[in-house]
Amino acid sequence: MIYNQAKSDFEVKKGPIFANLILADEVNRSPAKVQAALLESMQERQVTIGETTFKLDSPFLVLATQNPVDQEGTYPLPEAQMDRFMMKVHVDYLDKESELEVMRRMSNMNFRYEPKTILDKEDIALIQK
């Protein structure tokens, strides 16, 4: 809810959770209230703002990253949230040669990549059925 001074009232402004594909970066650094809202969207496919509930469009997919729990400011995710994810992939540090290869590729100023649409929302919904 955002306060509109001209109308002296609060208005709903839909944020990034209303996208079809969400990247929740460092999800285990977020406050409990944010994690609870994310859990609602993942479980119920809806978002509640104030007293109004909004259904989320299909498809709705959440990808998340988390930092190791031993880092400062991180918290273990509750089991209720962890079981909403289909898989957990541990990404370790690269070995020296691989890291150098990434640096070589990223330092090449002529490297260009144009993303191409492979599937649209309707294709994904059809596959899910």
Secondary structure, 3 states (H helix, E strand, C coil): CEEECCCCEEECCCCHHHCCEEEECCHHHCCHHHHHHHHHHHHHCEEEECCEEEECCCCCEEEECCCCCCCCCCCCCCHHHHCCCCCCCCCCCCCHHHHHHHHHHHHCCCCCCCCCCCCCHHHHHHHHC
